[in-house]
């Protein structure tokens, strides 16, 4: 794994979190 700057890591984490919420809602 290549370490990425916090400036890129934060948005990436938010995208994964938002995607998880969307998938959870659609799954329900």
C-alpha positions in Angstrom: 0.0 0.0 0.0 1.3 3.4 -0.9 0.8 6.1 1.8 -1.2 9.0 0.5 -1.3 12.6 1.8 -4.0 13.4 4.4 -5.5 15.8 1.8 -6.2 12.9 -0.4 -6.9 10.3 2.3 -9.7 12.3 3.9 -11.9 12.8 0.8 -11.3 9.1 -0.1 -12.6 8.1 3.4 -15.6 10.3 3.0 -16.4 8.8 -0.4 -16.3 5.3 1.0 -18.4 6.3 4.0 -21.1 7.9 1.7 -21.1 4.9 -0.6 -21.6 2.6 2.4 -24.6 4.6 3.6 -26.1 4.6 0.1 -25.6 0.8 -0.3 -27.1 0.2 3.2 -30.2 2.3 2.4 -30.8 0.6 -0.9 -30.2 -2.8 0.7 -32.8 -2.0 3.3 
